[in-house]
Amino acid sequence: MSFTGSCHCGAISYTVDEDAPTKAMACNCSICRRKAPLHHFTTPDKFALHGSRDDVATYKFNHHVIGHHFCKTCGIAPFAEGTGPDGKAMVEINLRCADGVDLDALEITHYDGASH
């Protein structure tokens, strides 16, 4: 079964071809402290973006290996794309933007991104 998500205005939406996650990661790096996403990582072959890439703006910082994407209209950041620590392509889903995911039921792992 798949799950979906979007930015606030709906210009950016996606489908992930896997079950809705029950676990997430919270990070304390400089950008995550400000945006407060709950991360789920998947592979590009399971991610389908709906709509136009023209609606997506991208911010890169630090090592420039992750494109932090956000909607040009509403500013919400539903996903990111980049290279994981293993060198493989990955897509990060902000579960705060996922439809039907019970955020209070997620098992949260904390990552010390501020130290890396």
Biotite code that builds the C-alpha atoms (Angstrom):
import biotite.structure as struc

atoms = struc.array([
    struc.Atom([0.000, 0.000, 0.000], chain_id="A", res_id=1, res_name="MET", atom_name="CA", element="C"),
    struc.Atom([1.237, 3.526, -0.681], chain_id="A", res_id=2, res_name="SER", atom_name="CA", element="C"),
    struc.Atom([0.925, 6.826, 1.151], chain_id="A", res_id=3, res_name="PHE", atom_name="CA", element="C"),
    struc.Atom([0.648, 10.402, -0.082], chain_id="A", res_id=4, res_name="THR", atom_name="CA", element="C"),
    struc.Atom([1.519, 13.895, 1.048], chain_id="A", res_id=5, res_name="GLY", atom_name="CA", element="C"),
    struc.Atom([1.782, 17.494, -0.073], chain_id="A", res_id=6, res_name="SER", atom_name="CA", element="C"),
    struc.Atom([2.730, 21.030, 0.755], chain_id="A", res_id=7, res_name="CYS", atom_name="CA", element="C"),
    struc.Atom([0.048, 23.284, 2.279], chain_id="A", res_id=8, res_name="HIS", atom_name="CA", element="C"),
    struc.Atom([-1.340, 24.708, -0.981], chain_id="A", res_id=9, res_name="CYS", atom_name="CA", element="C"),
    struc.Atom([-1.125, 21.411, -2.876], chain_id="A", res_id=10, res_name="GLY", atom_name="CA", element="C"),
    struc.Atom([1.206, 22.601, -5.642], chain_id="A", res_id=11, res_name="ALA", atom_name="CA", element="C"),
    struc.Atom([3.699, 19.927, -4.549], chain_id="A", res_id=12, res_name="ILE", atom_name="CA", element="C"),
    struc.Atom([2.278, 16.475, -3.890], chain_id="A", res_id=13, res_name="SER", atom_name="CA", element="C"),
    struc.Atom([3.722, 12.989, -3.938], chain_id="A", res_id=14, res_name="TYR", atom_name="CA", element="C"),
    struc.Atom([3.031, 9.298, -3.582], chain_id="A", res_id=15, res_name="THR", atom_name="CA", element="C"),
    struc.Atom([5.419, 6.897, -1.859], chain_id="A", res_id=16, res_name="VAL", atom_name="CA", element="C"),
    struc.Atom([5.047, 3.276, -2.943], chain_id="A", res_id=17, res_name="ASP", atom_name="CA", element="C"),
    struc.Atom([5.359, 1.682, 0.493], chain_id="A", res_id=18, res_name="GLU", atom_name="CA", element="C"),
    struc.Atom([3.318, 1.374, 3.678], chain_id="A", res_id=19, res_name="ASP", atom_name="CA", element="C"),
    struc.Atom([3.001, 4.474, 5.824], chain_id="A", res_id=20, res_name="ALA", atom_name="CA", element="C"),
    struc.Atom([5.910, 4.459, 8.277], chain_id="A", res_id=21, res_name="PRO", atom_name="CA", element="C"),
    struc.Atom([5.588, 3.803, 11.988], chain_id="A", res_id=22, res_name="THR", atom_name="CA", element="C"),
    struc.Atom([9.011, 5.273, 12.798], chain_id="A", res_id=23, res_name="LYS", atom_name="CA", element="C"),
    struc.Atom([10.615, 8.638, 12.135], chain_id="A", res_id=24, res_name="ALA", atom_name="CA", element="C"),
    struc.Atom([13.825, 10.494, 12.840], chain_id="A", res_id=25, res_name="MET", atom_name="CA", element="C"),
    struc.Atom([14.091, 13.922, 14.448], chain_id="A", res_id=26, res_name="ALA", atom_name="CA", element="C"),
    struc.Atom([17.328, 15.855, 13.925], chain_id="A", res_id=27, res_name="CYS", atom_name="CA", element="C"),
    struc.Atom([18.832, 18.840, 15.726], chain_id="A", res_id=28, res_name="ASN", atom_name="CA", element="C"),
    struc.Atom([21.008, 20.236, 12.904], chain_id="A", res_id=29, res_name="CYS", atom_name="CA", element="C"),
    struc.Atom([20.717, 23.931, 12.115], chain_id="A", res_id=30, res_name="SER", atom_name="CA", element="C"),
    struc.Atom([18.002, 23.553, 9.470], chain_id="A", res_id=31, res_name="ILE", atom_name="CA", element="C"),
    struc.Atom([15.978, 20.843, 11.226], chain_id="A", res_id=32, res_name="CYS", atom_name="CA", element="C"),
    struc.Atom([15.862, 22.857, 14.461], chain_id="A", res_id=33, res_name="ARG", atom_name="CA", element="C"),
    struc.Atom([14.157, 25.593, 12.467], chain_id="A", res_id=34, res_name="ARG", atom_name="CA", element="C"),
    struc.Atom([11.887, 23.487, 10.191], chain_id="A", res_id=35, res_name="LYS", atom_name="CA", element="C"),
    struc.Atom([11.089, 20.668, 12.687], chain_id="A", res_id=36, res_name="ALA", atom_name="CA", element="C"),
    struc.Atom([10.524, 17.880, 10.135], chain_id="A", res_id=37, res_name="PRO", atom_name="CA", element="C"),
    struc.Atom([9.978, 14.270, 11.105], chain_id="A", res_id=38, res_name="LEU", atom_name="CA", element="C"),
    struc.Atom([12.118, 12.345, 8.627], chain_id="A", res_id=39, res_name="HIS", atom_name="CA", element="C"),
    struc.Atom([11.366, 9.145, 6.757], chain_id="A", res_id=40, res_name="HIS", atom_name="CA", element="C"),
    struc.Atom([13.907, 7.986, 4.174], chain_id="A", res_id=41, res_name="PHE", atom_name="CA", element="C"),
    struc.Atom([13.095, 6.066, 1.027], chain_id="A", res_id=42, res_name="THR", atom_name="CA", element="C"),
    struc.Atom([14.562, 5.365, -2.410], chain_id="A", res_id=43, res_name="THR", atom_name="CA", element="C"),
    struc.Atom([13.877, 7.402, -5.555], chain_id="A", res_id=44, res_name="PRO", atom_name="CA", element="C"),
    struc.Atom([12.178, 4.453, -7.289], chain_id="A", res_id=45, res_name="ASP", atom_name="CA", element="C"),
    struc.Atom([9.445, 4.472, -4.619], chain_id="A", res_id=46, res_name="LYS", atom_name="CA", element="C"),
    struc.Atom([8.823, 8.243, -4.829], chain_id="A", res_id=47, res_name="PHE", atom_name="CA", element="C"),
    struc.Atom([6.557, 9.891, -7.400], chain_id="A", res_id=48, res_name="ALA", atom_name="CA", element="C"),
    struc.Atom([6.277, 13.669, -7.532], chain_id="A", res_id=49, res_name="LEU", atom_name="CA", element="C"),
    struc.Atom([2.996, 14.999, -8.912], chain_id="A", res_id=50, res_name="HIS", atom_name="CA", element="C"),
    struc.Atom([2.813, 18.364, -10.589], chain_id="A", res_id=51, res_name="GLY", atom_name="CA", element="C"),
    struc.Atom([5.639, 20.455, -11.918], chain_id="A", res_id=52, res_name="SER", atom_name="CA", element="C"),
    struc.Atom([9.221, 20.774, -10.687], chain_id="A", res_id=53, res_name="ARG", atom_name="CA", element="C"),
    struc.Atom([8.749, 24.455, -11.571], chain_id="A", res_id=54, res_name="ASP", atom_name="CA", element="C"),
    struc.Atom([6.749, 24.783, -8.323], chain_id="A", res_id=55, res_name="ASP", atom_name="CA", element="C"),
    struc.Atom([9.703, 23.512, -6.273], chain_id="A", res_id=56, res_name="VAL", atom_name="CA", element="C"),
    struc.Atom([12.514, 25.687, -4.928], chain_id="A", res_id=57, res_name="ALA", atom_name="CA", element="C"),
    struc.Atom([15.651, 24.113, -3.492], chain_id="A", res_id=58, res_name="THR", atom_name="CA", element="C"),
    struc.Atom([18.062, 25.094, -0.758], chain_id="A", res_id=59, res_name="TYR", atom_name="CA", element="C"),
    struc.Atom([21.433, 23.387, -0.235], chain_id="A", res_id=60, res_name="LYS", atom_name="CA", element="C"),
    struc.Atom([23.915, 24.063, 2.547], chain_id="A", res_id=61, res_name="PHE", atom_name="CA", element="C"),
    struc.Atom([26.908, 22.569, 4.329], chain_id="A", res_id=62, res_name="ASN", atom_name="CA", element="C"),
    struc.Atom([28.148, 19.670, 2.139], chain_id="A", res_id=63, res_name="HIS", atom_name="CA", element="C"),
    struc.Atom([25.527, 20.348, -0.581], chain_id="A", res_id=64, res_name="HIS", atom_name="CA", element="C"),
    struc.Atom([24.513, 16.661, -0.784], chain_id="A", res_id=65, res_name="VAL", atom_name="CA", element="C"),
    struc.Atom([20.833, 17.198, 0.082], chain_id="A", res_id=66, res_name="ILE", atom_name="CA", element="C"),
    struc.Atom([18.436, 19.400, -1.864], chain_id="A", res_id=67, res_name="GLY", atom_name="CA", element="C"),
    struc.Atom([15.955, 20.695, 0.714], chain_id="A", res_id=68, res_name="HIS", atom_name="CA", element="C"),
    struc.Atom([12.871, 21.302, -1.435], chain_id="A", res_id=69, res_name="HIS", atom_name="CA", element="C"),
    struc.Atom([10.041, 23.664, -0.615], chain_id="A", res_id=70, res_name="PHE", atom_name="CA", element="C"),
    struc.Atom([6.997, 25.063, -2.372], chain_id="A", res_id=71, res_name="CYS", atom_name="CA", element="C"),
    struc.Atom([7.480, 28.402, -4.121], chain_id="A", res_id=72, res_name="LYS", atom_name="CA", element="C"),
    struc.Atom([3.900, 29.363, -3.225], chain_id="A", res_id=73, res_name="THR", atom_name="CA", element="C"),
    struc.Atom([3.339, 28.340, 0.409], chain_id="A", res_id=74, res_name="CYS", atom_name="CA", element="C"),
    struc.Atom([6.910, 27.690, 1.595], chain_id="A", res_id=75, res_name="GLY", atom_name="CA", element="C"),
    struc.Atom([6.222, 24.236, 3.046], chain_id="A", res_id=76, res_name="ILE", atom_name="CA", element="C"),
    struc.Atom([8.983, 21.605, 2.691], chain_id="A", res_id=77, res_name="ALA", atom_name="CA", element="C"),
    struc.Atom([7.403, 18.184, 2.099], chain_id="A", res_id=78, res_name="PRO", atom_name="CA", element="C"),
    struc.Atom([10.499, 16.333, 0.842], chain_id="A", res_id=79, res_name="PHE", atom_name="CA", element="C"),
    struc.Atom([14.215, 16.477, 0.107], chain_id="A", res_id=80, res_name="ALA", atom_name="CA", element="C"),
    struc.Atom([16.466, 14.583, -2.290], chain_id="A", res_id=81, res_name="GLU", atom_name="CA", element="C"),
    struc.Atom([20.112, 13.760, -2.107], chain_id="A", res_id=82, res_name="GLY", atom_name="CA", element="C"),
    struc.Atom([22.779, 11.265, -1.282], chain_id="A", res_id=83, res_name="THR", atom_name="CA", element="C"),
    struc.Atom([22.638, 9.236, 1.914], chain_id="A", res_id=84, res_name="GLY", atom_name="CA", element="C"),
    struc.Atom([25.617, 8.395, 4.117], chain_id="A", res_id=85, res_name="PRO", atom_name="CA", element="C"),
    struc.Atom([26.055, 5.171, 2.132], chain_id="A", res_id=86, res_name="ASP", atom_name="CA", element="C"),
    struc.Atom([26.523, 7.171, -1.090], chain_id="A", res_id=87, res_name="GLY", atom_name="CA", element="C"),
    struc.Atom([23.211, 6.020, -2.571], chain_id="A", res_id=88, res_name="LYS", atom_name="CA", element="C"),
    struc.Atom([20.425, 8.281, -3.815], chain_id="A", res_id=89, res_name="ALA", atom_name="CA", element="C"),
    struc.Atom([17.657, 8.869, -1.290], chain_id="A", res_id=90, res_name="MET", atom_name="CA", element="C"),
    struc.Atom([14.458, 10.820, -0.809], chain_id="A", res_id=91, res_name="VAL", atom_name="CA", element="C"),
    struc.Atom([13.575, 12.229, 2.587], chain_id="A", res_id=92, res_name="GLU", atom_name="CA", element="C"),
    struc.Atom([9.874, 12.564, 3.344], chain_id="A", res_id=93, res_name="ILE", atom_name="CA", element="C"),
    struc.Atom([8.765, 15.095, 5.937], chain_id="A", res_id=94, res_name="ASN", atom_name="CA", element="C"),
    struc.Atom([6.091, 13.051, 7.698], chain_id="A", res_id=95, res_name="LEU", atom_name="CA", element="C"),
    struc.Atom([4.472, 16.248, 8.979], chain_id="A", res_id=96, res_name="ARG", atom_name="CA", element="C"),
    struc.Atom([3.303, 16.659, 5.364], chain_id="A", res_id=97, res_name="CYS", atom_name="CA", element="C"),
    struc.Atom([2.152, 13.050, 4.867], chain_id="A", res_id=98, res_name="ALA", atom_name="CA", element="C"),
    struc.Atom([-1.561, 12.272, 4.698], chain_id="A", res_id=99, res_name="ASP", atom_name="CA", element="C"),
    struc.Atom([-3.049, 9.989, 7.335], chain_id="A", res_id=100, res_name="GLY", atom_name="CA", element="C"),
    struc.Atom([0.116, 9.475, 9.397], chain_id="A", res_id=101, res_name="VAL", atom_name="CA", element="C"),
    struc.Atom([-0.557, 9.641, 13.149], chain_id="A", res_id=102, res_name="ASP", atom_name="CA", element="C"),
    struc.Atom([2.424, 11.708, 14.274], chain_id="A", res_id=103, res_name="LEU", atom_name="CA", element="C"),
    struc.Atom([1.760, 10.986, 17.957], chain_id="A", res_id=104, res_name="ASP", atom_name="CA", element="C"),
    struc.Atom([1.998, 7.230, 17.307], chain_id="A", res_id=105, res_name="ALA", atom_name="CA", element="C"),
    struc.Atom([5.388, 7.383, 15.557], chain_id="A", res_id=106, res_name="LEU", atom_name="CA", element="C"),
    struc.Atom([8.416, 5.880, 17.255], chain_id="A", res_id=107, res_name="GLU", atom_name="CA", element="C"),
    struc.Atom([10.912, 8.750, 17.131], chain_id="A", res_id=108, res_name="ILE", atom_name="CA", element="C"),
    struc.Atom([14.676, 8.262, 16.920], chain_id="A", res_id=109, res_name="THR", atom_name="CA", element="C"),
    struc.Atom([16.771, 11.337, 17.679], chain_id="A", res_id=110, res_name="HIS", atom_name="CA", element="C"),
    struc.Atom([19.805, 12.108, 15.531], chain_id="A", res_id=111, res_name="TYR", atom_name="CA", element="C"),
    struc.Atom([22.521, 14.520, 16.682], chain_id="A", res_id=112, res_name="ASP", atom_name="CA", element="C"),
    struc.Atom([22.993, 16.326, 13.382], chain_id="A", res_id=113, res_name="GLY", atom_name="CA", element="C"),
    struc.Atom([24.382, 19.366, 15.172], chain_id="A", res_id=114, res_name="ALA", atom_name="CA", element="C"),
    struc.Atom([27.549, 17.386, 15.943], chain_id="A", res_id=115, res_name="SER", atom_name="CA", element="C"),
    struc.Atom([28.117, 16.204, 12.369], chain_id="A", res_id=116, res_name="HIS", atom_name="CA", element="C"),
])
